[in-house]
Amino acid sequence: MRISIIWAGFGWLSAAIYLAKAGHEVHVYEKNEQPGGRASVLEVNWFRRDMWPSRYLMPDAFKVAFDDRNESIEDYLDLVKLDPMYRIFFSHTDTMADIQPWLEANLPLFESLEPWSTSKIRDYLKKSAYQYEIAMREFVPKNYDSFLDFFTWKMMTEWTKLHVFQKMHNYVARFVKSPFLQKIFEYPLVFLGTAPKDAPALYNIMSHVDFGMGVFYPQWWIYEIIKALIHIAEKNGVQFHCSSEVTRIVTDEKKHVTWLMLWEEFVASDIVVSNADLRRTETRLLPPVLQTYPSTYREKKTMAPSGFIVYLWIKWTMENLKHHTLIFSPDRDLNFWEIFETKTPPSDPSIYMCCPSKTDASTAPEGYENMFILVPFPPDVYLSDEQKEQYKLKTYALIEETIGEKFQDRIVEEHLFTTADFKERYHAFQWSALGLAHTLWQSAIRRPNNVSKKVKWLYYTGWYTNPWIGMPMCMISGKLVAERIV
């Protein structure tokens, strides 16, 4: 069968390879100039860097993804385990911490932040490891069509241990009381697009991902993962069509997929898998009568934050930054209230920075830093050029004050990527960087299903569906779609 996949992100790569290996003719249509989706690369003159994903987590899930294709991940990626995993600054304080890839190395730091916390932290991480193993074996890599599929006997016997209906912040507070430690254990929730007070405690498994597995980096950029998957896909006959935006999904009188329309060109398709923004797929590519998730579906949904991003080359070696550096705002609740409730730019933001040149000399000439700055930002907020400039300078000033190091006068290349860019480049609904937030009522069975209820042979993959946000999760979502088809 001829299968067309819309938008070339991690979900499509996974689905394309599985489907091609099963003997299907697979074509991938990408709106932008290169495959990769949000994991594409910014290249301007001599400046080059990953545009969005920057943290290689869950190495076991990546290994399974390659093993399933009879490929060895070691043949494609040169992985470095980061030490420290990241540096944390608590802004407006003198507190700074380097988080090591081994728990034992971190315990003296944790004790200094909260005396007598060691045994409770060990207990917390032991439970996180158990929950990760159960979730990844029993619940994550499965398709669900109803609540009965989710609430199996295994779930009923394990759900109290998985804390499915408890909130993350309340759960972490059972083990540590220090606001500093709570922020350390809860910060991954920001990368899931959710405030810890709203996220299910099940996501404490991300603490095991950090402290039990470590944070890695594939030499020569995160995009090396995309390049590896493209190579495997092409070996199996997958054909790529970049700068090819799909504008319509055409069905026959029986509501079966028949064609894709690329502006004025029609492409025959027996099956369509959309890895594009789900709302665009439903409301722009299909007529109202064929929409499983119409416009009204989003009206009461919580969207994940967008991002205020700056890509920099600096003619300077930033001594006080590590490969990953986090600045935690003193008032995290105010941050989330501004992002989710008032939809205003954070007044005293938390900031994430990535300097791959700390690990990989190929990413910048000697004496330079290749730097990425991300501020979580409210979705659906437009910034004028003047507002962008003002917020950029405010962000720079906060970084310089916090890390005790100036860099503004040494910037040689600077590019901004803000809310409107997410809309233009990715057709992101409400200009969100991450799609649906992972609140309690938007996780697991409550996320959109990966199969259309209105159109035969139309499927969805990527971070709008199960399992959730992130590179390894999107690859699992591609596998789940392929299992439905083959």
VEXROLUM-234419 format. One record per residue: x negated, y negated, z negated of N, C-alpha, C in turn. Coordinates in pm, whole numbers, padded with zeros to 5 digits, always signed. Layout:
% VEXROLUM-234419
XYZXYZXYZ...
//
This chain:
% VEXROLUM-234419
-00084+00120+00000+00000+00000+00000-00087-00125+00000-00037-00232+00060-00109-00358+00061-00066-00439-00061-00163-00471-00146-00138-00544-00270-00205-00680-00263-00128-00783-00290-00181-00920-00293-00187-00969-00437-00300-01026-00473-00319-01078-00608-00339-01229-00599-00261-01303-00678-00265-01449-00675-00353-01500-00789-00452-01574-00752-00542-01643-00845-00646-01549-00903-00771-01590-00887-00884-01502-00914-00945-01525-01051-00873-01489-01157-00928-01493-01293-00967-01354-01339-00999-01339-01468-01042-01210-01520-00934-01103-01504-00807-01143-01522-00700-01045-01510-00692-00985-01371-00704-01070-01267-00696-01018-01131-00814-00928-01100-00936-00965-01148-01053-00882-01118-01034-00741-01171-00985-00734-01293-00961-00604-01354-00856-00526-01275-00742-00589-01248-00636-00521-01174-00682-00483-01034-00753-00573-00966-00795-00547-00828-00883-00423-00819-00976-00409-00913-01068-00296-00906-00994-00165-00934-00911-00163-01036-00834-00041-01065-00748-00001-00945-00681-00100-00885-00589-00069-00775-00665-00028-00650-00778-00090-00623-00858-00051-00507-00914+00089-00524-00959+00121-00644-01011+00257-00668-00901+00361-00654-00776+00321-00674-00663+00414-00657-00623+00429-00511-00693+00357-00421-00668+00376-00279-00584+00270-00212-00548+00162-00284-00467+00057-00224-00555-00044-00149-00494-00112-00053-00560-00223+00015-00531-00349-00066-00636-00410-00119-00618-00519-00214-00678-00648-00158-00596-00754-00159-00640-00886-00118-00617-00984-00233-00716-01070-00257-00707-01168-00364-00706-01308-00303-00608-01390-00342-00593-01525-00289-00616-01627-00400-00722-01704-00385-00763-01800-00487-00745-01942-00435-00675-02025-00513-00651-02165-00475-00781-02243-00462-00874-02222-00554-00994-02304-00559-01107-02249-00470-01219-02316-00475-01328-02286-00383-01409-02164-00421-01388-02109-00540-01465-01994-00587-01377-01907-00675-01400-01777-00676-01326-01690-00768-01374-01710-00911-01289-01669-01005-01327-01679-01145-01223-01746-01232-01127-01818-01170-01028-01886-01251-01093-01989-01341-01057-01989-01468-01119-02082-01562-01265-02050-01586-01307-01931-01551-01447-01891-01567-01528-01923-01442-01497-02036-01379-01573-02076-01260-01692-02161-01303-01765-02211-01204-01890-02282-01230-01882-02422-01171-01927-02519-01248-01938-02656-01199-02076-02673-01136-02078-02712-01010-02204-02736-00939-02197-02872-00872-02278-02966-00920-02286-03100-00862-02433-03136-00851-02479-03154-00727-02621-03181-00704-02704-03068-00767-02789-03101-00858-02874-03000-00922-02816-02953-01057-02698-03003-01089-02635-02970-01217-02544-02850-01201-02557-02754-01292-02476-02632-01283-02446-02583-01423-02319-02543-01446-02288-02479-01574-02150-02413-01570-02130-02318-01664-01998-02257-01681-01898-02365-01718-01776-02354-01662-01678-02459-01685-01593-02435-01809-01575-02309-01852-01483-02289-01965-01528-02178-02059-01509-02049-02031-01550-01949-02130-01700-01958-02157-01739-01948-02283-01880-01959-02318-01923-01858-02424-01828-01782-02478-01859-01689-02588-01829-01547-02544-01930-01463-02544-01917-01322-02506-01893-01242-02634-01768-01203-02656-01728-01129-02775-01674-00992-02735-01654-00908-02834-01595-00775-02813-01671-00696-02707-01800-00671-02730-01879-00597-02631-01825-00458-02603-01755-00399-02701-01697-00266-02679-01590-00270-02570-01509-00377-02567-01405-00389-02466-01465-00410-02327-01572-00489-02319-01640-00507-02191-01699-00375-02142-01760-00301-02236-01821-00173-02196-01716-00077-02142-01601-00071-02207-01493+00016-02159-01449-00026-02020-01440-00158-01997-01396-00208-01867-01490-00163-01756-01620-00160-01784-01716-00114-01684-01718+00039-01675-01710+00105-01791-01709+00252-01791-01591+00306-01711-01476+00242-01722-01357+00286-01650-01378+00284-01499-01470+00203-01456-01498+00190-01312-01621+00270-01270-01667+00358-01361-01786+00439-01338-01908+00353-01310-01916+00244-01381-02028+00152-01370-02092+00134-01507-02223+00104-01507-02293+00077-01631-02310-00073-01647-02262-00127-01757-02269-00271-01778-02414-00318-01783-02505-00230-01827-02646-00266-01835-02707-00290-01698-02648-00234-01592-02698-00256-01457-02668-00397-01406-02575-00465-01473-02529-00595-01425-02561-00711-01518-02560-00686-01649-02573-00795-01744-02692-00774-01837-02766-00881-01858-02876-00882-01955-02825-00955-02078-02774-00878-02174-02707-00937-02290-02805-00967-02402-02791-01086-02459-02872-01129-02573-02779-01148-02692-02811-01087-02803-02735-01108-02926-02787-01233-02995-02699-01330-03014-02741-01459-03064-02770-01456-03214-02880-01519-03252-02920-01527-03392-02983-01665-03415-02910-01755-03481-02778-01738-03542-02668-01732-03437-02553-01680-03479-02439-01675-03389-02390-01816-03356-02391-01901-03460-02353-02040-03440-02395-02120-03563-02406-02249-03544-02433-02342-03654-02306-02421-03681-02278-02444-03807-02158-02519-03847-02199-02644-03924-02143-02757-03884-02152-02880-03961-02013-02913-04014-02006-02952-04140-01882-03002-04197-01894-03154-04197-01822-03219-04104-01841-03362-04084-01810-03442-04210-01880-03554-04224-01866-03646-04338-01910-03580-04469-01991-03474-04458-02052-03412-04576-02198-03381-04541-02271-03333-04638-02409-03290-04612-02417-03140-04590-02302-03074-04576-02300-02929-04566-02321-02884-04422-02421-02796-04404-02452-02738-04275-02486-02591-04298-02443-02505-04207-02465-02362-04227-02495-02293-04094-02591-02203-04096-02616-02116-03982-02557-01979-04013-02471-01930-03924-02404-01802-03945-02481-01694-03868-02533-01598-03943-02619-01495-03886-02536-01377-03834-02594-01294-03747-02520-01181-03690-02511-01059-03781-02558-01071-03905-02547-00960-04001-02485-01014-04129-02387-00946-04179-02314-00994-04296-02408-01018-04414-02499-00924-04439-02585-00936-04557-02664-01066-04556-02702-01111-04436-02780-01235-04428-02695-01357-04462-02563-01344-04449-02473-01457-04475-02424-01464-04619-02437-01355-04692-02378-01351-04826-02434-01457-04921-02566-01485-04921-02614-01594-05009-02548-01729-04976-02528-01756-04847-02459-01879-04808-02316-01879-04861-02246-01768-04840-02106-01760-04885-02096-01776-05036-02191-01717-05108-02192-01730-05254-02215-01875-05296-02299-01946-05220-02324-02087-05255-02200-02173-05232-02116-02133-05137-01993-02207-05109-01882-02169-05205-01884-02043-05250-01785-01998-05348-01846-01887-05433-01892-01920-05555-01952-01817-05641-01857-01700-05666-01918-01581-05676-01845-01457-05703-01750-01418-05588-01784-01460-05468-01697-01428-05354-01740-01305-05276-01860-01251-05305-01917-01145-05222-01827-01023-05212-01779-00974-05325-01699-00851-05321-01569-00873-05245-01509-00990-05260-01384-01018-05190-01408-01031-05039-01520-01092-05000-01552-01104-04858-01580-00967-04798-01651-00883-04872-01673-00746-04822-01540-00674-04800-01449-00692-04895-01318-00628-04885-01241-00683-04764-01245-00815-04746-01176-00878-04633-01229-00824-04500-01362-00817-04485-01419-00773-04359-01403-00622-04338-01399-00546-04446-01371-00403-04433-01230-00382-04379-01136-00458-04431-00998-00449-04381-00990-00499-04237-01064-00603-04203-01064-00654-04066-01115-00549-03968-01220-00478-04008-01276-00373-03922-01175-00260-03901-01107-00222-04008-01006-00116-03997-00892-00160-03905-00846-00284-03925-00735-00333-03844-00776-00347-03697-00901-00385-03672-00948-00395-03534-00944-00258-03467-00994-00158-03537-00998-00023-03480-00858+00029-03451-00764+00006-03543-00627+00051-03521-00562-00027-03407-00580-00159-03407-00517-00242-03304-00568-00206-03165-00700-00188-03151-00758-00162-03020-00728-00020-02973-00704+00071-03063-00674+00208-03023-00525+00231-03002-00442+00173-03088-00301+00209-03089-00208+00106-03025-00243-00023-03031-00144-00124-02997-00183-00215-02881-00309-00255-02872-00348-00352-02770-00340-00295-02629-00396-00179-02599-00403-00133-02459-00278-00057-02415-00160-00113-02443-00036-00044-02407+00065-00142-02349+00148-00090-02259+00260-00168-02206+00381-00153-02297+00456-00262-02314+00575-00261-02396+00692-00318-02314+00805-00250-02319+00924-00297-02249+01038-00331-02343+01026-00291-02469+01129-00322-02567+01069-00313-02706+01144-00359-02805+01099-00350-02943+01079-00205-02986+01155-00115-02927+01140+00026-02963+01004+00080-02921+00951+00027-02809+00818+00069-02767+00712+00022-02865+00734-00095-02925+00635-00153-03016+00644-00093-03156+00766-00079-03205+00783-00028-03341+00791+00124-03340+00677+00182-03307+00663+00327-03307+00643+00376-03450+00639+00508-03465+00612+00565-03597+00476+00520-03649+00379+00512-03557+00246+00468-03599+00251+00324-03650+00323+00238-03579+00336+00099-03623+00407+00094-03758+00512+00170-03775+00587+00167-03901+00501+00213-04018+00406+00303-03992+00320+00350-04101+00200+00259-04123+00165+00177-04023+00046+00094-04034+00075-00055-04050+00200-00095-04028+00226-00238-04016+00192-00317-04142+00208-00255-04260+00174-00328-04382+00024-00354-04390-00056-00263-04332-00201-00282-04332-00244-00383-04226-00163-00397-04120-00197-00488-04012-00147-00631-04038-00061-00647-04137-00013-00780-04177+00047-00855-04058+00130-00785-03983+00187-00840-03861+00271-00964-03889+00342-00964-04002+00437-01072-04028+00388-01173-04130+00261-01164-04167+00203-01262-04259+00124-01364-04180+00114-01486-04232+00039-01592-04165-00110-01582-04198-00192-01616-04102-00337-01600-04116-00393-01679-04233-00354-01805-04247-00412-01885-04355-00377-01828-04491-00254-01787-04509-00213-01729-04637-00289-01601-04666-00315-01524-04562-00387-01398-04579-00532-01424-04620-00600-01514-04550-00740-01544-04583-00750-01601-04723-00652-01681-04764-00654-01744-04897-00646-01642-05010-00602-01519-04978-00602-01413-05079-00744-01373-05117-00839-01396-05026-00975-01348-05047-01072-01460-05083-01057-01579-05023-01149-01690-05052-01068-01817-05074-01114-01897-05167-01045-02022-05201-01119-02144-05147-01247-02131-05120-01325-02244-05072-01274-02290-04936-01242-02419-04920-01200-02469-04788-01306-02446-04681-01434-02450-04722-01542-02426-04625-01537-02282-04574-01522-02186-04665-01517-02046-04624-01391-02017-04545-01281-02076-04584-01157-02054-04509-01173-02100-04365-01238-02213-04345-01259-02262-04209-01351-02170-04130-01451-02114-04196-01543-02022-04127-01468-01898-04078-01381-01843-04162-01311-01720-04125-01190-01746-04034-01143-01868-04033-01023-01897-03953-01051-01969-03822-01174-02015-03800-01199-02097-03681-01170-02026-03549-01186-01890-03536-01156-01827-03407-01012-01849-03361-00922-01881-03453-00783-01903-03415-00769-02022-03320-00861-02119-03332-00856-02234-03240-00875-02187-03096-00959-02085-03076-00983-02032-02942-00867-01945-02895-00773-01916-02984-00648-01851-02945-00536-01953-02931-00570-02079-02949-00473-02185-02926-00369-02201-03034-00404-02168-03158-00305-02167-03265-00364-02216-03396-00285-02285-03475-00325-02323-03609-00318-02201-03701-00415-02183-03791-00414-02066-03881-00286-02052-03962-00219-02162-03993-00096-02154-04072+00020-02097-03990+00005-02092-03857+00111-02042-03770+00080-01907-03707-00044-01864-03712-00086-01742-03642-00063-01618-03729-00026-01505-03669-00013-01382-03747-00147-01342-03807-00141-01287-03928-00263-01245-03995-00334-01132-03922-00265-01065-03829-00329-00961-03750-00456-01013-03683-00458-01143-03651-00574-01197-03581-00696-01212-03671-00686-01168-03797-00806-01162-03879-00905-01060-03823-00860-00979-03727-00953-00886-03662-01065-00962-03592-01043-01090-03562-01149-01169-03499-01266-01192-03594-01242-01181-03724-01354-01190-03819-01445-01069-03805-01386-00952-03780-01469-00835-03754-01545-00851-03623-01480-00910-03523-01549-00933-03395-01674-01017-03418-01665-01120-03501-01781-01203-03532-01883-01128-03618-01841-01089-03738-01936-01041-03837-01967-00893-03823-01881-00818-03756-01908-00676-03738-01975-00643-03607-01957-00730-03506-02011-00702-03373-02115-00805-03328-02093-00930-03362-02186-01033-03321-02140-01108-03196-02209-01216-03167-02182-01300-03052-02295-01283-02952-02262-01260-02826-02362-01231-02724-02359-01338-02615-02464-01333-02534-02472-01422-02418-02534-01344-02302-02468-01340-02186-02529-01278-02069-02623-01377-02000-02750-01343-01991-02846-01434-01929-02798-01477-01790-02826-01604-01756-02786-01665-01629-02635-01690-01625-02579-01726-01738-02442-01775-01745-02337-01666-01766-02225-01710-01824-02106-01627-01836-02057-01584-01698-02080-01668-01598-02033-01636-01463-02097-01509-01408-02204-01462-01471-02263-01334-01430-02162-01220-01445-02072-01232-01541-01968-01128-01557-01877-01129-01434-01836-01248-01392-01752-01259-01273-01825-01203-01151-01952-01239-01136-02030-01190-01021-02039-01038-01022-02056-00981-01140-02063-00834-01150-01932-00771-01108-01821-00826-01157-01691-00768-01124-01658-00788-00976-01698-00901-00919-01678-00921-00775-01755-00817-00695-01878-00793-00736-01960-00693-00666-01894-00555-00671-01844-00518-00789-01778-00388-00802-01650-00385-00719-01575-00496-00721-01452-00503-00642-01481-00487-00493-01581-00558-00445-01614-00551-00302-01664-00412-00264-01734-00346-00353-01776-00207-00327-01657-00116-00306-01545-00152-00369-01425-00070-00358-01327-00124-00253-01373-00220-00174-01293-00266-00060-01203-00386-00084-01209-00448-00203-01126-00565-00230-01172-00681-00142-01077-00753-00083-01109-00867+00003-01065-00997-00064-01153-01097-00059-01131-01223-00127-01101-01334-00027-01009-01421-00065-00971-01535+00020-00967-01659-00068-01077-01735-00071-01083-01857-00151-01025-01973-00073-00997-02083-00144-00931-02200-00086-00804-02157-00012-00732-02064-00073-00610-02007-00012-00499-02011-00116-00427-02121-00121-00325-02138-00223-00192-02077-00179-00139-01990-00263-00008-01930-00237+00100-02030-00274+00193-02052-00182+00299-02151-00204+00437-02090-00220+00450-01959-00190+00582-01898-00202+00569-01746-00201+00653-01680-00280+00668-01535-00274+00800-01505-00204+00794-01430-00096+00912-01403-00014+00962-01262-00042+01093-01248-00056+01154-01118-00081+01257-01086+00028+01296-00959+00035+01401-00920+00129+01537-00923+00058+01640-00875+00126+01775-00881+00070+01792-00793-00052+01701-00696-00070+01707-00610-00188+01620-00662-00302+01567-00783-00286+01482-00847-00385+01349-00773-00403+01300-00716-00294+01169-00654-00292+01069-00754-00235+00950-00759-00290+00845-00842-00234+00816-00798-00091+00804-00896+00000+00770-00865+00139+00654-00947+00193+00647-01074+00152+00546-01163+00207+00496-01259+00099+00374-01309+00122+00326-01429+00055+00315-01538+00158+00348-01660+00118+00333-01773+00207+00218-01859+00157+00119-01885+00244+00007-01972+00213+00021-02095+00302+00095-02195+00250+00135-02309+00330+00210-02261+00453+00153-02260+00570+00229-02221+00688+00194-02080+00737+00114-02010+00663+00074-01873+00702+00149-01772+00616+00198-01665+00678+00265-01558+00605+00175-01436+00600+00167-01373+00482+00084-01255+00462+00173-01142+00411+00176-01032+00484+00258-00918+00441+00204-00859+00312+00296-00825+00220+00257-00770+00090+00361-00671+00044+00315-00553+00004+00406-00454-00055+00423-00477-00204+00316-00525-00268+00315-00551-00412+00242-00682-00435+00290-00762-00529+00223-00886-00566+00192-00884-00715+00069-00918-00750+00029-00936-00890-00013-01081-00905+00054-01155-00991+00019-01295-01010-00061-01313-01139-00180-01367-01122-00264-01404-01235-00263-01556-01254-00176-01624-01179-00166-01769-01188-00085-01809-01311-00081-01939-01338+00003-01991-01445+00145-01935-01428+00197-01873-01532+00324-01801-01520+00439-01894-01483+00441-02013-01541+00552-02103-01510+00548-02143-01363+00429-02168-01309+00421-02204-01167+00468-02087-01081+00425-01965-01114+00468-01849-01037+00620-01839-01034+00680-01857-01151+00824-01839-01162+00903-01954-01101+00863-02077-01128+00947-02191-01089+00908-02255-00956+00788-02231-00908+00745-02290-00782+00737-02188-00669+00709-02063-00701+00692-01962-00596+00817-01879-00574+00913-01890-00667+01037-01812-00657+01158-01904-00665+01267-01870-00599+01390-01947-00615+01452-01919-00752+01538-02008-00803+01595-01990-00938+01659-01854-00961+01726-01797-00862+01797-01672-00882+01702-01556-00909+01575-01571-00875+01478-01462-00892+01381-01487-01007+01409-01586-01089+01316-01622-01196+01347-01546-01325+01253-01465-01369+01265-01399-01500+01244-01499-01612+01152-01593-01591+01120-01695-01692+01142-01833-01630+01266-01881-01626+01296-02011-01565+01240-02126-01647+01262-02247-01599+01209-02366-01667+01254-02374-01813+01377-02333-01839+01430-02342-01976+01355-02251-02073+01288-02149-02020+01214-02056-02107+01106-02129-02186+01043-02230-02124+00932-02300-02188+00976-02410-02285+01102-02448-02282+01143-02566-02356+01122-02553-02506+01136-02432-02560+01122-02412-02703+00993-02338-02739+00902-02326-02641+00778-02255-02665+00670-02352-02712+00576-02299-02790+00461-02376-02835+00344-02349-02742+00297-02453-02677+00183-02438-02588+00053-02458-02665-00048-02385-02625-00181-02401-02684-00238-02537-02648-00338-02583-02721-00396-02713-02690-00458-02717-02551-00478-02837-02504-00562-02861-02388-00703-02887-02439-00787-02944-02357-00923-02972-02400-00974-03102-02342-01051-03173-02421-01129-03288-02374-01272-03238-02364-01321-03223-02242-01449-03156-02219-01546-03252-02152-01671-03245-02198-01779-03320-02133-01891-03222-02101-01934-03222-01976-02050-03144-01932-02168-03239-01921-02279-03205-01985-02393-03296-01991-02524-03226-01957-02613-03301-01892-02755-03268-01892-02825-03381-01965-02909-03343-02059-02977-03440-02144-03127-03421-02130-03199-03528-02102-03344-03522-02093-03401-03535-02233-03387-03427-02304-03425-03428-02447-03400-03288-02501-03474-03247-02600-03450-03120-02667-03374-03148-02797-03252-03100-02804-03167-03126-02919-03205-03030-03033-03285-03079-03124-03342-02994-03229-03237-02942-03326-03130-03017-03347-03034-02981-03452-02915-02901-03401-02914-02865-03274-02808-02783-03219-02859-02642-03192-02768-02546-03202-02797-02408-03164-02721-02377-03035-02729-02252-02990-02656-02214-02868-02507-02249-02883-02449-02213-02997-02312-02253-03029-02317-02337-03157-02254-02452-03154-02248-02539-03271-02106-02589-03290-02060-02587-03414-01924-02631-03447-01931-02744-03549-01851-02845-03525-01831-02950-03626-01688-02938-03675-01672-02912-03804-01539-02896-03863-01493-03029-03923-01374-03068-03884-01313-03189-03940-01282-03168-04088-01293-03273-04169-01258-03256-04311-01110-03233-04334-01026-03278-04240-00882-03262-04256-00827-03183-04136-00842-03053-04141-00800-02968-04030-00649-02972-04010-00574-02981-04119-00428-02987-04107-00385-03111-04030-00451-03224-04054-00421-03346-03980-00452-03325-03832-00565-03258-03803-00600-03227-03664-00488-03153-03594-00442-03045-03655-00338-02964-03592-00205-03039-03584-00175-03121-03685-00052-03199-03682-00055-03296-03565-00170-03360-03543-00182-03453-03431-00169-03380-03297-00229-03261-03287-00229-03187-03161-00090-03130-03130-00028-03065-03228+00096-02992-03202+00222-03073-03229+00218-03167-03323+00339-03237-03363+00351-03376-03300+00251-03460-03318+00260-03597-03268+00207-03611-03127+00138-03507-03076+00082-03510-02940-00005-03634-02920-00095-03657-03016-00187-03769-03007-00331-03718-03016-00425-03783-02950-00566-03740-02958-00612-03736-03103-00681-03629-03144-00725-03618-03284-00809-03738-03326-00773-03796-03440-00841-03916-03487-00978-03885-03546-00993-03767-03605-01122-03725-03662-01140-03578-03624-01176-03551-03499-01161-03415-03445-01266-03316-03492-01229-03189-03480-01328-03082-03481-01384-03073-03339-01510-03031-03330-01580-03030-03201-01659-02901-03186-01656-02847-03066-01737-02729-03032-01838-02770-02926-01964-02727-02943-02069-02756-02846-02141-02627-02809-02177-02617-02682-02251-02500-02633-02374-02550-02558-02490-02501-02599-02617-02533-02532-02684-02402-02489-02646-02347-02373-02708-02220-02331-02858-02231-02307-02906-02354-02286-03050-02373-02266-03130-02337-02391-03063-02323-02506-03132-02276-02627-03172-02130-02615-03099-02056-02531-03122-01911-02517-03179-01876-02381-03139-01950-02279-03167-01913-02140-03239-02028-02071-03369-02011-02049-03449-02117-01989-03407-02148-01846-03335-02056-01782-03295-02079-01643-03183-02182-01630-03120-02218-01741-03005-02308-01735-03043-02456-01737-03170-02487-01762-03214-02627-01762-03366-02632-01748-03419-02735-01683-03564-02751-01677-03623-02771-01817-03750-02746-01831-03816-02765-01959-03800-02909-02006-03763-02925-02132-03745-03058-02187-03606-03114-02170-03514-03035-02109-03375-03076-02089-03282-02983-02167-03164-03032-02194-03058-02948-02250-02939-02949-02156-02878-02834-02138-02753-02818-02066-02645-02804-02172-02555-02898-02181-02468-02909-02298-02321-02920-02256-02237-02857-02334-02093-02854-02313-02028-02900-02443-01942-02999-02436-01871-03049-02555-01721-03028-02534-01656-02969-02632-01512-02945-02625-01444-02997-02750-01343-03080-02730-01255-03124-02839-01116-03069-02810-01061-02984-02900-00920-02941-02881-00830-03063-02874-00740-03062-02777-00665-03184-02744-00519-03149-02724-00427-03238-02755-00286-03205-02737-00252-03182-02590-00168-03084-02560-00125-03066-02421-00030-03177-02379-00015-03191-02248+00084-03283-02192+00058-03428-02232-00069-03464-02247-00107-03602-02278-00200-03653-02170-00158-03759-02103-00239-03816-01995-00330-03925-02050-00455-03927-02002-00550-04030-02041-00589-04112-01919-00586-04243-01934-00638-04329-01829-00791-04322-01830-00853-04376-01727-00999-04377-01722-01057-04452-01841-00993-04561-01878-01041-04638-01994-01028-04557-02122-00916-04486-02139-00898-04404-02259-00997-04288-02263-01026-04230-02148-01127-04124-02144-01262-04177-02191-01300-04291-02141-01429-04349-02178-01434-04379-02328-01328-04435-02381-01325-04467-02523-01335-04341-02609-01259-04236-02570-01261-04115-02651-01394-04043-02637-01454-04049-02520-01587-03988-02500-01689-04054-02593-01690-04186-02597-01787-04258-02681-01761-04230-02829-01634-04220-02865-01600-04185-03004-01653-04047-03039-01639-03953-02947-01688-03816-02969-01839-03815-02980-01908-03886-02892-02053-03894-02899-02098-03949-03034-02032-04056-03079-02072-04119-03205-02054-04023-03322-01944-03947-03323-01922-03852-03430-02027-03742-03429-02062-03694-03311-02166-03590-03301-02298-03643-03353-02338-03761-03307-02466-03817-03349-02471-03840-03500-02361-03890-03555-02356-03912-03700-02366-03780-03775-02299-03677-03726-02291-03551-03799-02421-03472-03791-02480-03463-03672-02601-03380-03657-02729-03458-03684-02718-03591-03699-02835-03672-03729-02933-03682-03615-02881-03687-03493-02968-03689-03375-02897-03764-03263-02965-03860-03202-02906-03941-03096-02942-03884-02959-02850-03895-02865-02873-03841-02731-02812-03925-02620-02727-04023-02652-02653-04094-02548-02744-04162-02446-02857-04218-02494-02945-04290-02401-03032-04197-02320-03016-04065-02338-03097-03968-02265-03012-03881-02171-02887-03917-02154-02799-03842-02063-02836-03874-01918-02861-03768-01839-02895-03789-01698-02785-03740-01604-02693-03661-01654-02579-03614-01573-02461-03593-01667-02344-03644-01628-02227-03639-01716-02102-03619-01633-02019-03522-01673-01893-03496-01603-01785-03468-01707-01671-03532-01690-01557-03512-01780-01455-03420-01714-01393-03337-01797-01284-03251-01753-01177-03259-01861-01064-03322-01829-00964-03348-01931-00828-03291-01889-00725-03333-01959-00594-03269-01945-00545-03266-01801-00554-03378-01731-00505-03382-01593-00582-03289-01502-00709-03262-01535-00789-03169-01455-00740-03026-01470-00693-02990-01589-00634-02857-01607-00510-02842-01519-00435-02950-01506-00316-02944-01422-00354-02934-01274-00449-03017-01231-00484-03022-01090-00557-02894-01044-00651-02848-01124-00732-02734-01080-00662-02601-01102-00587-02588-01213-00529-02459-01249-00376-02457-01248-00311-02566-01213-00166-02577-01221-00117-02542-01361-00191-02581-01462-00159-02544-01599-00036-02618-01648+00061-02543-01699+00183-02603-01753+00149-02688-01874+00205-02807-01878+00177-02906-01982+00027-02930-01998-00049-02897-01896-00193-02922-01892-00266-02847-02004-00208-02736-02048-00269-02658-02155-00393-02585-02103-00491-02572-02190-00612-02498-02153-00595-02349-02170-00497-02307-02253-00489-02167-02293-00351-02104-02279-00254-02176-02223-00122-02118-02205-00041-02117-02333+00032-02008-02356+00115-01997-02476+00029-01978-02600+00058-02057-02703-00012-02041-02831+00025-01907-02893-00066-01854-02974-00043-01724-03038+00019-01743-03176+00140-01797-03177+00216-01806-03301+00277-01670-03330+00339-01660-03449+00401-01533-03487+00505-01489-03386+00583-01585-03332+00692-01550-03241+00651-01556-03095+00520-01567-03070+00470-01564-02932+00355-01466-02918+00355-01364-03004+00251-01262-03001+00314-01125-02977+00230-01032-02931+00271-00892-02911+00394-00882-02821+00499-00817-02869+00617-00793-02786+00689-00922-02751+00659-01031-02824+00725-01159-02799+00660-01238-02686+00548-01191-02632+00488-01258-02517+00559-01211-02390+00554-01289-02282+00620-01247-02158+00571-01111-02111+00663-01031-02061+00626-00899-02009+00546-00915-01880+00476-00808-01841+00392-00818-01722+00460-00767-01596+00591-00746-01602+00665-00703-01484+00790-00789-01470+00817-00834-01348+00935-00917-01324+01063-00835-01341+01163-00896-01403+01293-00831-01418+01384-00858-01298+01343-00951-01212+01429-00992-01102+01376-00951-00964+01246-00933-00952+01185-00903-00822+01113-00770-00828+01147-00681-00740+01083-00550-00734+00940-00563-00681+00844-00501-00751+00704-00501-00712+00635-00636-00734+00684-00713-00830+00614-00834-00872+00569-00816-01017+00440-00839-01040+00381-00818-01172+00300-00941-01212+00270-00947-01344+00194-01060-01398+00076-01007-01479-00033-01079-01471-00149-01044-01552-00214-01171-01601-00306-01159-01697-00373-01276-01752-00324-01310-01890-00354-01430-01935-00333-01462-02076-00192-01506-02111-00101-01515-02016+00039-01540-02051+00109-01412-02098+00054-01297-02062+00116-01170-02099+00033-01105-02209+00067-00982-02242-00012-00908-02339-00143-00863-02278-00251-00844-02357-00251-00855-02503-00253-01001-02555-00359-01078-02517-00362-01217-02558-00473-01289-02483-00511-01406-02532-00609-01492-02466-00749-01434-02480-00833-01461-02380-00974-01423-02388-01017-01333-02275-01144-01336-02242-01195-01258-02128-01166-01108-02141-01205-01043-02251-01178-00898-02259-01029-00865-02261-00949-00952-02323-00805-00927-02327-00743-00940-02188-00791-01035-02110-00738-01050-01973-00777-00930-01888-00895-00873-01910-00932-00752-01836-00843-00636-01875-00808-00627-02004-00716-00523-02047-00579-00546-01983-00537-00672-01972-00407-00699-01911-00404-00653-01765-00516-00668-01695-00524-00619-01558-00511-00467-01550-00570-00400-01646-00559-00254-01651-00415-00212-01678-00346-00286-01767-00207-00251-01799-00117-00266-01675-00140-00370-01597-00062-00387-01474-00091-00274-01377-00220-00241-01362-00256-00132-01269-00191-00001-01309-00181+00024-01441-00116+00147-01487+00030+00151-01449+00096+00036-01446+00236+00033-01402+00248+00067-01254+00151+00027-01175+00161+00042-01029+00116+00180-00983+00006+00228-01037-00049+00355-00990+00010+00474-01065
//
